[in-house]
């Protein structure tokens, strides 16, 4: 297996205006996505962060240290090409949202789910105009067609960059409602993440924490927080 890695070839990564937003130039050469599309992002703040990632590279390029560049690439190379399909996939979470499927025992877990998840369903009713109903067990019970249609419309209304970030907020939490709550600053991000892991945290309290599982959860939380950052950057001038 080859150990070849792309080497740094530029001195300065600089943000410049571009049609449709801003881009980053490496010694005057505009960055392109892996699919060779111009890397034009909607806000200067997002471009600034991407430029910082490129400027921070050492002798060789390490994509793992460039999460904002990676998300921007995904927005342009993937989401922009299949926006409707991605939106439909994410909106489908509304019909089987994590917050709606409750344990039938023990009572302590039931009470904890009610205490943390019910307020979020109430928030969705107030803020999104959607009342999702909870049910006991893991068997799928459809939500109302009206609720699903409303959530689908909201998801489709997100632009490419918002949807790319929203994808990770939904898929990492398992909840469309928690993802919308994150984008609307309804709760702090640590609380939303803990809500998404309520069952896992209960199991850890009951049986003890597993080091590998905790490490994986920490990595996922980092990605969850990054997704929120990218969503916010997509909206800030």
VEXDREN-2710 file (C-alpha; in Angstrom, 1 decimal):
% VEXDREN-2710
k/r/px/py/pz
1/UNK/0.0/0.0/0.0
2/UNK/1.3/3.4/-0.9
3/UNK/2.0/5.9/1.9
4/UNK/1.8/8.8/-0.5
5/UNK/0.2/11.9/1.0
6/UNK/-0.6/15.3/-0.6
7/UNK/1.9/17.9/0.4
8/UNK/1.4/21.5/1.2
9/UNK/2.3/23.6/-1.8
10/UNK/1.0/27.1/-0.7
11/UNK/2.2/29.9/1.5
12/UNK/-1.1/31.7/2.2
13/UNK/-4.8/30.6/2.3
14/UNK/-6.9/33.8/1.8
15/UNK/-10.6/34.4/1.7
16/UNK/-11.9/36.2/-1.4
17/UNK/-15.4/37.2/-2.6
18/UNK/-16.9/34.9/-5.3
19/UNK/-20.1/34.6/-7.2
20/UNK/-22.6/33.3/-4.7
21/UNK/-20.5/33.8/-1.6
22/UNK/-16.9/33.5/-0.7
23/UNK/-14.1/31.1/-1.6
24/UNK/-10.5/30.4/-0.4
25/UNK/-7.5/30.8/-2.6
26/UNK/-4.2/29.1/-2.0
27/UNK/-1.6/31.6/-3.3
28/UNK/-4.2/32.9/-5.7
29/UNK/-5.5/29.5/-6.8
30/UNK/-9.2/28.9/-5.7
31/UNK/-9.9/25.7/-3.9
32/UNK/-12.1/23.1/-5.6
33/UNK/-14.1/20.2/-4.1
34/UNK/-13.1/16.6/-4.7
35/UNK/-15.6/16.6/-7.6
36/UNK/-13.7/19.7/-9.1
37/UNK/-16.5/22.1/-8.3
38/UNK/-15.5/25.6/-7.1
39/UNK/-15.5/25.6/-3.3
40/UNK/-17.8/28.6/-2.8
41/UNK/-19.5/28.9/0.6
42/UNK/-22.4/31.2/1.5
43/UNK/-20.8/33.3/4.3
44/UNK/-17.5/34.9/4.9
45/UNK/-17.3/33.4/8.4
46/UNK/-17.5/29.9/7.0
47/UNK/-14.8/30.8/4.4
48/UNK/-12.7/32.2/7.2
49/UNK/-12.8/28.9/9.2
50/UNK/-12.0/26.9/6.1
51/UNK/-9.1/29.2/5.3
52/UNK/-7.8/28.6/8.9
53/UNK/-8.0/24.9/8.4
54/UNK/-5.9/25.1/5.2
55/UNK/-3.4/27.6/6.7
56/UNK/-2.9/25.2/9.7
57/UNK/-1.8/22.3/7.5
58/UNK/1.9/21.4/8.0
59/UNK/4.1/19.6/5.4
60/UNK/1.4/17.2/4.4
61/UNK/-2.4/17.6/4.2
62/UNK/-4.4/15.9/6.9
63/UNK/-8.1/15.8/6.0
64/UNK/-9.0/14.7/9.5
65/UNK/-8.0/18.2/10.7
66/UNK/-10.3/19.9/8.2
67/UNK/-13.9/19.1/9.2
68/UNK/-15.4/22.4/7.9
69/UNK/-13.8/21.8/4.5
70/UNK/-15.2/18.3/4.5
71/UNK/-18.7/19.4/5.3
72/UNK/-18.6/22.2/2.7
73/UNK/-17.4/19.6/0.1
74/UNK/-20.3/17.4/1.1
75/UNK/-22.8/20.3/0.7
76/UNK/-21.5/21.0/-2.9
77/UNK/-20.7/17.5/-4.2
78/UNK/-23.5/15.5/-2.6
79/UNK/-26.3/17.5/-1.1
80/UNK/-26.6/20.1/-3.9
81/UNK/-26.9/17.2/-6.4
82/UNK/-29.5/15.3/-4.5
83/UNK/-31.1/17.8/-2.2
84/UNK/-34.6/16.4/-2.4
85/UNK/-33.5/12.8/-1.7
86/UNK/-31.4/13.9/1.3
87/UNK/-34.3/16.0/2.7
88/UNK/-36.7/13.1/2.3
89/UNK/-34.4/10.7/4.1
90/UNK/-34.0/13.1/7.0
91/UNK/-37.6/14.1/7.2
92/UNK/-38.5/10.4/7.5
93/UNK/-37.0/10.5/11.0
94/UNK/-40.1/12.5/12.1
95/UNK/-42.2/9.4/11.6
96/UNK/-40.0/7.3/13.9
97/UNK/-38.4/10.0/16.1
98/UNK/-36.3/8.7/19.0
99/UNK/-38.2/10.9/21.4
100/UNK/-41.5/9.0/20.7
101/UNK/-40.4/5.4/21.5
102/UNK/-40.6/4.8/25.3
103/UNK/-39.6/1.9/27.5
104/UNK/-42.2/-0.2/29.3
105/UNK/-39.9/-0.8/32.2
106/UNK/-38.3/-0.1/34.6
107/UNK/-40.3/2.8/36.1
108/UNK/-37.2/4.9/36.7
109/UNK/-36.3/4.8/33.0
110/UNK/-39.9/5.6/32.0
111/UNK/-39.9/8.6/34.4
112/UNK/-36.6/9.8/33.1
113/UNK/-37.7/9.6/29.4
114/UNK/-40.9/11.5/30.4
115/UNK/-39.0/14.2/32.2
116/UNK/-36.6/14.9/29.4
117/UNK/-38.4/14.0/26.2
118/UNK/-41.9/15.2/26.9
119/UNK/-40.8/18.8/27.1
120/UNK/-39.1/18.5/23.7
121/UNK/-42.3/17.1/22.2
122/UNK/-44.1/20.1/23.8
123/UNK/-41.5/22.4/22.3
124/UNK/-42.1/20.9/18.9
125/UNK/-45.8/21.6/19.2
126/UNK/-45.2/25.2/20.1
127/UNK/-42.2/26.1/17.9
128/UNK/-42.8/23.8/14.9
129/UNK/-46.6/23.4/15.0
130/UNK/-46.2/19.7/15.1
131/UNK/-47.5/17.3/17.8
132/UNK/-45.7/14.0/17.7
133/UNK/-47.3/11.2/19.9
134/UNK/-45.2/8.9/22.0
135/UNK/-45.8/5.1/22.2
136/UNK/-44.5/2.3/24.3
137/UNK/-42.1/-0.3/22.8
138/UNK/-40.1/-0.4/19.6
139/UNK/-42.7/-1.4/17.0
140/UNK/-43.3/1.4/14.5
141/UNK/-46.6/3.3/14.8
142/UNK/-46.9/6.0/12.2
143/UNK/-47.4/9.6/13.1
144/UNK/-50.1/11.7/11.5
145/UNK/-49.7/12.4/7.8
146/UNK/-50.1/16.1/8.6
147/UNK/-47.2/16.1/11.1
148/UNK/-44.9/14.3/8.8
149/UNK/-45.8/16.6/5.9
150/UNK/-45.1/19.7/8.0
151/UNK/-41.7/18.4/9.1
152/UNK/-40.9/17.3/5.5
153/UNK/-41.6/20.9/4.3
154/UNK/-39.4/22.4/6.9
155/UNK/-36.6/20.0/6.0
156/UNK/-36.8/20.7/2.3
157/UNK/-36.7/24.4/3.0
158/UNK/-33.1/24.2/4.2
159/UNK/-30.5/25.2/1.7
160/UNK/-27.6/22.9/0.7
161/UNK/-25.2/24.0/3.4
162/UNK/-27.8/24.0/6.1
163/UNK/-29.0/20.5/5.0
164/UNK/-25.5/19.1/5.0
165/UNK/-25.0/20.1/8.6
166/UNK/-28.6/19.1/9.5
167/UNK/-27.9/15.7/8.2
168/UNK/-25.4/15.0/11.0
169/UNK/-27.5/16.6/13.6
170/UNK/-30.3/14.2/12.8
171/UNK/-28.4/11.1/12.1
172/UNK/-26.1/11.4/15.1
173/UNK/-29.0/12.1/17.5
174/UNK/-31.6/9.9/15.9
175/UNK/-34.1/12.7/16.3
176/UNK/-35.5/15.2/13.9
177/UNK/-37.0/17.2/16.8
178/UNK/-33.6/17.4/18.6
179/UNK/-32.0/18.5/15.4
180/UNK/-34.5/21.3/14.8
181/UNK/-34.1/22.3/18.5
182/UNK/-30.3/22.6/17.9
183/UNK/-30.8/24.8/14.8
184/UNK/-33.2/27.0/16.7
185/UNK/-31.2/27.2/19.9
186/UNK/-34.0/25.8/21.9
187/UNK/-31.6/24.1/24.4
188/UNK/-27.9/24.1/24.9
189/UNK/-26.1/21.5/22.8
190/UNK/-24.8/19.5/25.7
191/UNK/-28.3/19.0/27.0
192/UNK/-29.6/18.0/23.5
193/UNK/-26.8/15.5/23.1
194/UNK/-27.5/14.0/26.5
195/UNK/-31.2/13.7/25.6
196/UNK/-30.2/11.7/22.5
197/UNK/-28.2/9.3/24.7
198/UNK/-30.6/9.0/27.6
199/UNK/-31.0/5.2/27.1
200/UNK/-27.3/4.6/26.7
201/UNK/-26.5/6.7/29.8
202/UNK/-29.1/4.7/31.8
203/UNK/-27.5/1.5/30.8
204/UNK/-24.1/2.8/31.7
205/UNK/-25.4/3.8/35.1
206/UNK/-26.9/0.3/35.6
207/UNK/-24.1/-1.9/34.3
208/UNK/-21.1/0.4/34.3
209/UNK/-19.5/2.4/31.5
210/UNK/-17.7/0.7/28.7
211/UNK/-14.5/2.5/27.6
212/UNK/-14.8/1.8/23.9
213/UNK/-18.5/2.9/23.9
214/UNK/-17.7/6.1/25.8
215/UNK/-14.9/6.9/23.4
216/UNK/-17.2/6.4/20.4
217/UNK/-19.9/8.5/22.1
218/UNK/-17.3/11.3/22.7
219/UNK/-16.3/11.2/19.0
220/UNK/-20.0/11.4/17.9
221/UNK/-20.6/14.3/20.2
222/UNK/-17.7/16.1/18.7
223/UNK/-19.3/15.6/15.2
224/UNK/-22.7/16.7/16.6
225/UNK/-21.2/19.9/17.9
226/UNK/-19.3/20.5/14.6
227/UNK/-22.6/20.1/12.7
228/UNK/-24.1/22.8/14.8
229/UNK/-21.1/25.0/14.1
230/UNK/-21.5/24.5/10.4
231/UNK/-25.2/25.2/10.5
232/UNK/-24.6/28.5/12.3
233/UNK/-21.7/29.4/10.0
234/UNK/-24.0/28.9/7.0
235/UNK/-26.3/31.6/8.2
236/UNK/-23.8/34.2/9.6
237/UNK/-22.5/36.9/7.3
END
